[in-house]
Amino acid sequence: MPYQTNESLWGPEHQIFRETVRKFIENEVDPHVDEWVENHDTPREFWLKAAKAGILGVDIPEEYGGPGGDFLFRLVIAEEIGYSIAGASMAPSLIADGTSEIVYRSANEEQRQKYLPPMVRGEMLFGLAITEPDSGSDVSSIRTTAKRDGDEYVINGAKTYISQASIADAFMVVARTSDVPGAKGLSMIIVEADRPGFVRGRALKKMGTKASNTGEISFQDLRVPVSNLLGEEGRGMNLCLGGVNMDRITWPLIAHAASQRAFEETVEFVKNRKAFGQTIFDFQNTQFKLAEIKTELAVGRAFLDDVIRDYKEHGRLDTQKCAMAKMWLPEMEARIMDTCVQLHGGAGYMDEYPISRLYTAARLHRIFAGTAEIMRLLVARSI
Ligand SMILES: Cc1cc2nc3c(=O)[nH]c(=O)nc-3n(C[C@H](O)[C@H](O)[C@H](O)COP(=O)(O)OP(=O)(O)OC[C@H]3O[C@@H](n4cnc5c(N)ncnc54)[C@H](O)[C@@H]3O)c2cc1C
């Protein structure tokens, strides 16, 4: 059964696109995802195929090689990835295409012309490198430096937990360009991976989302031209923050769609599995748990729809509501996934059952793109 979503939110063009994404996942992801999970990576051809299917850079304007759609196309992708079992293993990989939106929003004309067309064609992969071994939620403590030397920056430092670290061709690196302490000294600089001094570290082994690459990179006296600076010096944090609402609605949508899928997988399982002469579904405990899940799903979806409707009506996402969504939906998902695993019994712990992969993937959603605690801080500021 396809993911049921409020049809009034989407135009006919989004619904057609939804079918495209569904077919792409069915034909190009589902058959291969187990192999990718084994390798902890998504192969390079995947990006070319995704581009050919028209699902990269969906909101990039035509003059830069994109189809010029609106942001809602990205949300359609999020829902379809979230609902698919394969998506549980590789969502961060495909969502990393959001880097094209950051380039579009932050770059000057020359940079847009240079980077966006190959990104949309799947020929150039970008990563976003903010997190460091000693700096995660507290971005202002970033230590990587980019020191000006004539018309070049000399970059030194290390980044970790970076999506696409082993495979990306270039990274948007947040680095310190001045001695001004805190976030004001930070800038965002494009670093191509073929420059001398660029070092790829380990690909990290994760508990879930195993088909999506995550790893380490470092820079040793790496030189880039000053023209690789995105925006202005000292505005790196602002460029990061400019896209946070996008992440803070995308991941809650993925969390909701994955929870819906977990619910459906569990209903199917408990109606077939028997114990003590009846199906697991026949126990009142099971029915009560499923009733609670169904209700949480409806409540969560109503809030998400409200956030999306805001965007449709005002052309922008509401920062407070996005923080609330990023805080609440992944926690709803955690409750649902835990109950669904429990209702599966031992099968729920086995990798061959979809619920197991949905469960480990869900654990990520409370951590990255801003932890649940950081979202609480943001919401609390408005009280
Ligand atoms: C699979 C995966 C992919 C990732 N991809 C990328 C990527 O592509 N690029 C990138 O730059 N980063 C990426 N990250 C990193 C991610 O953004 C960070 O892990 C996240 O921001 C949290 O930072 P941290 O791990 O350093 O935890 P910390 O910031 O050290 O936090 C540890 C704990 O302390 C809590 N905490 C921190 N500050 C406060 C506070 N003020 N009040 C209360 N509690 C607090 C946190 O909520 C958390 O529970 C990825 C991470 C993962 C797991």
The ligand as an SDF file (V2000), in Angstrom:
LIG
                    3D

 53 58  0  0  0  0  0  0  0  0999 V2000
   24.6800    9.0950   10.5100 C   0  0  0  0  0  0  0  0  0  0  0  0
   25.1360   10.4880   10.7660 C   0  0  0  0  0  0  0  0  0  0  0  0
   25.3490   11.3500    9.6750 C   0  0  0  0  0  0  0  0  0  0  0  0
   25.8220   12.6470    9.9040 C   0  0  0  0  0  0  0  0  0  0  0  0
   26.0720   13.4540    8.8170 N   0  0  0  0  0  0  0  0  0  0  0  0
   26.6690   14.6670    9.0370 C   0  0  0  0  0  0  0  0  0  0  0  0
   27.0830   15.4680    7.9230 C   0  0  0  0  0  0  0  0  0  0  0  0
   26.8870   15.1280    6.7470 O   0  0  0  0  0  0  0  0  0  0  0  0
   27.7300   16.6440    8.1870 N   0  0  0  0  0  0  0  0  0  0  0  0
   27.9850   17.0700    9.4610 C   0  0  0  0  0  0  0  0  0  0  0  0
   28.5750   18.1290    9.6310 O   0  0  0  0  0  0  0  0  0  0  0  0
   27.5860   16.3360   10.5460 N   0  0  0  0  0  0  0  0  0  0  0  0
   26.9410   15.1410   10.3600 C   0  0  0  0  0  0  0  0  0  0  0  0
   26.5570   14.3700   11.4360 N   0  0  0  0  0  0  0  0  0  0  0  0
   26.8570   14.8400   12.7880 C   0  0  0  0  0  0  0  0  0  0  0  0
   25.6240   15.3060   13.5600 C   0  0  0  0  0  0  0  0  0  0  0  0
   25.1610   16.5090   13.0210 O   0  0  0  0  0  0  0  0  0  0  0  0
   26.0380   15.4090   15.0370 C   0  0  0  0  0  0  0  0  0  0  0  0
   26.2500   14.0920   15.5080 O   0  0  0  0  0  0  0  0  0  0  0  0
   24.9920   16.1230   15.8780 C   0  0  0  0  0  0  0  0  0  0  0  0
   24.9290   17.4880   15.5430 O   0  0  0  0  0  0  0  0  0  0  0  0
   25.2860   16.0140   17.3800 C   0  0  0  0  0  0  0  0  0  0  0  0
   26.5970   16.4150   17.6360 O   0  0  0  0  0  0  0  0  0  0  0  0
   27.5540   15.4510   18.4790 P   0  0  0  0  0  0  0  0  0  0  0  0
   27.4960   14.0880   17.9100 O   0  0  0  0  0  0  0  0  0  0  0  0
   28.8910   16.0800   18.6100 O   0  0  0  0  0  0  0  0  0  0  0  0
   26.9000   15.3740   19.9270 O   0  0  0  0  0  0  0  0  0  0  0  0
   27.1070   16.4420   21.0980 P   0  0  0  0  0  0  0  0  0  0  0  0
   26.8760   17.8190   20.5940 O   0  0  0  0  0  0  0  0  0  0  0  0
   28.3920   16.1610   21.7870 O   0  0  0  0  0  0  0  0  0  0  0  0
   25.9110   16.0660   22.0680 O   0  0  0  0  0  0  0  0  0  0  0  0
   25.9290   14.9630   22.9890 C   0  0  0  0  0  0  0  0  0  0  0  0
   24.6400   15.0330   23.8010 C   0  0  0  0  0  0  0  0  0  0  0  0
   24.6190   16.2450   24.5590 O   0  0  0  0  0  0  0  0  0  0  0  0
   23.4350   16.9680   24.2660 C   0  0  0  0  0  0  0  0  0  0  0  0
   23.6720   18.4130   24.3140 N   0  0  0  0  0  0  0  0  0  0  0  0
   24.5930   19.1340   23.6190 C   0  0  0  0  0  0  0  0  0  0  0  0
   24.4590   20.4300   23.8990 N   0  0  0  0  0  0  0  0  0  0  0  0
   23.4340   20.5480   24.7780 C   0  0  0  0  0  0  0  0  0  0  0  0
   22.8030   21.6440   25.4340 C   0  0  0  0  0  0  0  0  0  0  0  0
   23.1850   22.9040   25.2420 N   0  0  0  0  0  0  0  0  0  0  0  0
   21.7710   21.3890   26.2840 N   0  0  0  0  0  0  0  0  0  0  0  0
   21.3540   20.1230   26.5080 C   0  0  0  0  0  0  0  0  0  0  0  0
   21.9050   19.0380   25.9060 N   0  0  0  0  0  0  0  0  0  0  0  0
   22.9240   19.2520   25.0600 C   0  0  0  0  0  0  0  0  0  0  0  0
   23.0420   16.5410   22.8640 C   0  0  0  0  0  0  0  0  0  0  0  0
   21.6770   16.7910   22.5900 O   0  0  0  0  0  0  0  0  0  0  0  0
   23.3820   15.0540   22.9250 C   0  0  0  0  0  0  0  0  0  0  0  0
   22.3390   14.3600   23.5490 O   0  0  0  0  0  0  0  0  0  0  0  0
   26.0530   13.0880   11.2360 C   0  0  0  0  0  0  0  0  0  0  0  0
   25.8080   12.2410   12.3190 C   0  0  0  0  0  0  0  0  0  0  0  0
   25.3610   10.9580   12.1000 C   0  0  0  0  0  0  0  0  0  0  0  0
   25.1350   10.0700   13.2980 C   0  0  0  0  0  0  0  0  0  0  0  0
  1  2  1  0
  2  3  1  0
  2 52  2  0
  3  4  2  0
  4  5  1  0
  4 50  1  0
  5  6  2  0
  6  7  1  0
  6 13  1  0
  7  8  2  0
  7  9  1  0
  9 10  1  0
 10 11  2  0
 10 12  1  0
 12 13  2  0
 13 14  1  0
 14 15  1  0
 14 50  1  0
 15 16  1  0
 16 17  1  0
 16 18  1  0
 18 19  1  0
 18 20  1  0
 20 21  1  0
 20 22  1  0
 22 23  1  0
 23 24  1  0
 24 25  2  0
 24 26  1  0
 24 27  1  0
 27 28  1  0
 28 29  2  0
 28 30  1  0
 28 31  1  0
 31 32  1  0
 32 33  1  0
 33 34  1  0
 33 48  1  0
 34 35  1  0
 35 36  1  0
 35 46  1  0
 36 37  1  0
 36 45  1  0
 37 38  2  0
 38 39  1  0
 39 40  1  0
 39 45  2  0
 40 41  1  0
 40 42  2  0
 42 43  1  0
 43 44  2  0
 44 45  1  0
 46 47  1  0
 46 48  1  0
 48 49  1  0
 50 51  2  0
 51 52  1  0
 52 53  1  0
M  END
$$$$
